[in-house]
Each structure stands twice: as structure tokens, then as C-alpha cells.
Amino acid sequence: MNRKATILRTTKETDITVEMALDGTGFIHSNCGIPFIDHMFASFAIHGGFNLTVECKGDTEVDDHHSVEDLGICFGQAIDEALEEKLGINRFGHATIPMDESLVRVVLDLSGRPFIHFDASLLEGRWAGNFDTGLIKEFFQAVAHNGNMTVHVDILHGGNPHHIVEAIFKAFGKALKEAVAIDEKRPIILPSTKGLL
């Protein structure tokens, strides 16, 4: 299959290119000016089996907020565009991923209806190196709304903020891999009683 998308976004704050292939091998190239996010994108791509190329120039001299939010916008748009008509997809996906003392569950529905549940209380006001982990909620809010999906992120246990965030990205990758997979028994069926996703 050839389900892929390229998203370009240029504002006064960021200049971003995201290329994503849903039926990939885990190839990753990320140069977004925020090394922590590059690392998270690698976790997503490798564990989800997606090909992902990201280039971002942002006003990180202000802080990382604009880049993180706009990367989420482009990330969500790339997923939505690569899904094309969504024929035959499983639609739903879930994964529960441990990383040492942290345990995270991600459940998603490629429903066409944007919604996010994300309790960020264990991340707000905390840092992984020089990265404000409270921004991860902003990223996934943008992904859900621009990817037209319902996303539930539950941090079941958590200590080290780096471990929590990495478990989120791994779980999101695994859940998305399940959701975008084609059901070989009904590859031309849209998985919706409404006939629309």
C-alpha cells in the first residue's frame, strides 16, 4: 500500500515539513530543533512501524511551545491525509506500555470526531532535561483535533517524566498501528454504521 502524506506549514513562528508513511518500516529522520521531541518521534515511528521525516525551524529562543503545538497540528494532518478514505481500517486501537516505573495506556478511534482526554497532572511543572513536559498535552491536543480522532491518554503510574512521555509516544505508535491496519476480511468496507468517518 502507499498510504502517505506530506504536510507543509509556515507561520511567523514555525516552518515545518512532516512526511509520514503509514505502511512503513520504522524509518525515522527528525530535526525539529528540540532533541527531546526528536527522541519521542523516534519512539513513535520505530514502535509503530511508520516512516516519519520531520523538519522544523521554530522560535525556540522564545520557548518550545509554538514548535510543539505546530508539530502536533502537522502530525495530526499527516495521519488524517495518509488514511485517504479509511476503507478497511480497524479504526480502533489501544496499547498499554510500561517504561520502568511508569505505565501508560493510549486508546484511540479514527472516528472523524476530534476529542482528547489527557490528564497531564503528572507532567505539569516537570522537566525532562530542559524540556517542559507539560507541553506534551498541547501536542496531543493538536494531533487529535487535526487528525480527526478520539484519543484517550491515561498515565496509570508515573515517576520519571522522561519515562512517562516516552511510554506515551510508544503507546500512541502501537495503538495507531492497530487502528490503521487493514482488515483483510473486509478491505473495502468503511468501519462505520453511519457510512462516514
N, C-alpha and C positions, 0 to 999 in steps of 0.2 A: 504494500500500500504506500501511498505517497501523501499522507496527511501532514502537511507542514504549513507554516506561516512565517512571514517576515513583517514585523511592526516597526515603524519609524515614528518617533515623537520628538519634536523640537519645541522648546519653550525658552523663555528668558532665563530659566533656572536649570534646565537639563537638555541634553542632546543624547537620545537613546536609540539603539537598534537592538531588537530581540529577534532571533531566528530560532524557531522550535520545530522539531520533527517528532511527532507522537510515536511513530514506529521506528525507533532508533536503536542505538546500541549502548547508550550512556556516554556518548561523546560530549565533552564539555570544554568550552572556552569562555571564560568570563573575565572581563576587565572593566569593572564598574566604578573603580576609584574607592571602593570600600572593601578591603580584603576579607573582612568577616562575612559579608554578603557573597563575595566570590566563593568562599568556602561552603556556604549554605547552598548556593546554586549547584555546586559540585555534588553535594549530598543528595539533592533532589534528582539531578539528572542520572547519576550513577545508580541509585537505588530504584528509580522509576523506569530506567531504560530509555530515557528520552535523549535526543540530541539537542543541545542548547548552546547557542552562541549569544553572548551579551556584550555590548559595548555601551558605556555610559560616561559622559562628561557632565558633571554636575557641580553646583556651587557648594561643595563640601567644606569650603572655607567658612561658610555660614554655619552649617551643621549638615548632618546626613539626611534630614527629614525629606527634603524635596526629591533627592535621588531615590530614596527608599520607596516613597509613595508613587513616584512616576514609574519606577521599575515594576511595581505591583500592577499599575494600570496596563503597561505594555505586556507583562507576563500573562495577565488575565485575557487581554485581547488576543494574544497569540494562541492560547489554548482554544478559545472560542472559535477563532477563524480556522484553525487547523482541523477542528471537528467537522467542518463542512456541514452536511445535512444531518449528521448524527445517526445515520442509518446503521442499525445493527449493534450499536454500542451497548455495553452492560448498563450504562447510565449511573449506577450506584457504585461506590467504592468505600472501603474502610480499611484502616490499619491501626494497630496498636504497637508502638515501638518503644523499647527500653533503651536508655543510654546510661549505663551505670545506675546511679540512684534516681534518675528521672524516668518517668513513664508518661507517654503522650498518646492520645487517641485522636485520629482525624477521620471524620465521616463526611462524605460529600455526595451530592446529587447534581448531575449536569442537567438541571431541570429547566433552564431558561429563566429561572426566578432568582434574582440575587438576594442572598441573605447570609449573614455571618453571625455565628455565636463564637466568641473568643474571650474567655476570662483571662485577662492578662495580669492578674494581681501578683503572680509570682515573677513577673518580668518588669513591671513598672518600677522605675527608680533604680534599676540594676544595670550593671555594665558587664560586657564581655570584652576585656581589654579596653579599648577606647570607643566601643560601640554601645549605644544606648539601646538595650534590648526591648524597651517599651515601644520602639518603632516597628517591631515585628507585627503587632496588631494592625498598625496602619498599612503595612504591606499586604497582609491577607485580606483586609477590608477592601483594598483596591483590586486584588485578584478576584475576589468573589463578585464584586459589582461589575467589573469589566469582563469577567469570564462568564457572566450569567449563570452562576452556580450557587447552590446552597452549601455552605461549609460550616462544620462544627469542629472546633478545636478544643479539646479538653486536656488540661495538664493534670494528670491523675496524681502524680508525685513529682516533686521537683526540688533540686538543691542548687547545683551549679547552673547559672543562667546559660552558659555556653551549651551544656548538655541538653537543657530544655529546648533551646531553639533548634539545635541540630536534630533532636528527635522529632520536632515538628516538621522540619523540611523533609526528613526521611519518610515520616508517616504520610505527609501530603503526596510525596512522589509515589509511594506504594499504593495509596488509595486512588490516586488519579490513574495509575497504570491499570488498575482493576476496572475503573469506571469507563475508560476509553477503549478497552479491549472489545473486539468484535465477537459477538456470539455467533459461532459458526453454524448453529442450527437455524438462525433467522437473520442472516446478514443484510437483508434489505428491509427489515421491519423497523419502524420508528418505535422505541420503547415508551409509549405514552398512550393512555386511553383517550387523550384529547386529540391525538393526531398531530401534535405540535410540541416542539421543545424549544 
